[in-house]
Amino acid sequence: MGVCEATVQVMNKVGLHARPAVVFVQTARKFKSNILVEKLGRRANAKNLLEILALDVCYGDLIKIIAEGEDAEVAIKELVDTIKRLSRDS
């Protein structure tokens, strides 16, 4: 069981709000690992939509994604790819 983390800049026009937040949470829920999103020292469960929305992640913000569990490495890679894809799609 490992711990992985990555820092990524959110370049989606609406940040992690509305549809992008739903897509991000749905992706996180596919994994067994515990996954957190951190912004300015505040943390949220990546599988909880209300917690993600409460972080108020806006365009240009840096977030850290932290995963702990058997599929942590794959989870981090897919969630970072999701953030990048959402940024391209905006």
C-alpha positions in Angstrom: 0.0 0.0 0.0 1.6 3.2 -1.1 1.2 7.0 -1.0 1.5 9.1 -4.1 0.9 12.7 -4.7 1.0 15.2 -7.5 0.5 19.0 -7.8 -1.4 20.3 -10.8 -2.7 23.7 -11.9 -6.4 23.9 -12.7 -6.8 25.7 -16.0 -10.5 25.0 -16.5 -12.4 28.3 -16.9 -14.8 27.4 -14.0 -12.2 25.6 -11.9 -13.5 22.6 -10.1 -17.1 23.6 -10.0 -20.3 22.3 -11.6 -19.7 19.7 -14.3 -15.9 19.5 -13.9 -16.2 18.8 -10.2 -18.7 16.0 -10.9 -16.3 14.4 -13.5 -13.4 14.6 -11.1 -15.4 13.0 -8.2 -16.7 10.3 -10.5 -13.1 9.5 -11.6 -11.9 9.4 -7.9 -14.7 7.0 -6.9 -13.4 4.4 -9.4 -10.4 3.8 -7.1 -10.1 1.9 -3.8 -7.5 4.3 -2.4 -8.2 7.1 0.0 -7.8 10.3 -2.1 -7.6 13.9 -0.8 -7.4 17.2 -2.7 -5.5 20.0 -0.9 -5.7 23.7 -1.7 -3.9 26.2 0.5 -3.7 23.8 3.4 -7.3 22.8 3.3 -8.2 19.2 2.4 -11.2 17.5 1.0 -12.1 14.0 0.2 -11.9 13.6 -3.6 -14.9 11.3 -3.6 -17.2 13.8 -1.9 -18.7 16.4 -4.3 -19.7 18.8 -1.5 -16.2 18.8 0.0 -14.6 19.4 -3.4 -17.0 22.3 -4.1 -16.3 23.7 -0.7 -12.5 24.0 -1.6 -13.5 26.7 -4.1 -10.9 25.7 -6.7 -10.8 28.4 -9.3 -9.0 28.9 -12.6 -5.2 29.0 -12.1 -5.3 27.5 -8.6 -2.7 24.9 -7.7 -4.0 21.8 -6.0 -2.3 18.8 -4.6 -3.9 15.3 -5.1 -2.8 12.8 -2.5 -3.7 9.1 -2.8 -3.1 6.3 -0.3 -3.9 2.7 -1.1 -3.2 -0.2 -3.4 -4.1 1.7 -6.6 -2.7 5.1 -5.5 -0.3 5.5 -8.4 -2.9 4.7 -11.0 -5.4 7.0 -9.3 -3.0 10.0 -9.2 -2.2 9.5 -12.9 -5.8 9.3 -14.0 -6.9 12.2 -11.8 -4.1 14.5 -13.1 -5.0 13.5 -16.6 -8.7 14.3 -15.8 -7.8 17.8 -14.6 -5.7 18.4 -17.7 -8.4 17.1 -20.0 -11.0 19.2 -18.3 -8.7 22.2 -18.8 -8.4 21.5 -22.5 -12.2 21.0 -22.9 -13.1 24.4 -21.3 
